Amino acid sequence: MKPDVRVSSDAHELSVRAAEATVGVINEAVRATGRCSLVLSGGHTPKTLYGLLASQFRERLPWEHVHVFWGDERYVPAGDPQSNYRMAKEALLDHVPCPVTNIHPMPTHFTSADLAARDYEATLRNHFLTDWPRFDLVLLGLGDDGHTASLFPGSPALAERTRWVVAVQQPAVKPPLRLTLTLPAITRAATVFFLVAGSTKTSALHHILAGTSDWHVYPAAGVRPEQGQVIWWVDSDAAAPHTTGATHDEMRSRD
Ligand code: 6PG
């Protein structure tokens, strides 16, 4: 099945359109089940979206019914400038009436990152009470190398089939110690939004959207929900034709 790619002129337009769609997904989940499980991404790209959800879209969301989780976290204190929790708190959560009991950051205070991963998995199991998490909406970014969350090329975490959350050591990035949802935990989501902006993402994006890439090389290619939808919100820089031979058709906006 061809990927659902929505091309916008720039990162701001991408964020506005993704925010509009986020409002729709969250409201539908709350209408259907009384709550929504939303997974936030780290990195830079989602910041604009978070700011929009905290401002022009704020009143359109049933915050009291939204539960917030993270797809990954750098293993640093919550107040560290590198923390994904801190970024989301400053850009979004400090500005919306989401109950503190609905906000579930990945813990980074354990002496062992593996214990922290197991603790977060227990938090998720307690929330879902099912054999796998079924997040209503997972927001993800894409690294220049095709990583997503903290699932990096060649990582042993890519082979994980039973745990929902694992600790990863990635020497090539700062900080190297991370927590991440695993592919099976992400893949059971009802909806996944990738937010991809900038020409540094073009190569990885084209390889992934071509549908033939090995997800050990491009981990984001491993996000293939059997019963969910994936929408790629990309800007024109990331979607630009690439020399891999992938045609621009694969990038053609669907709406
Ligand atoms: C993180 C993210 C990571 C990010 C990508 C893209 O903790 O940094 O989870 O996977 O989404 O690296 O980052 P940008 O949006 O900053 O390009």
Residues whose N, C-alpha, C, O or C-beta is under 5 A from the ligand:
A	BS01	6PG	S41 G42 G43 H44 T45 P46 D72 L140 G141 L142 G143 H147 T148 A149 S150
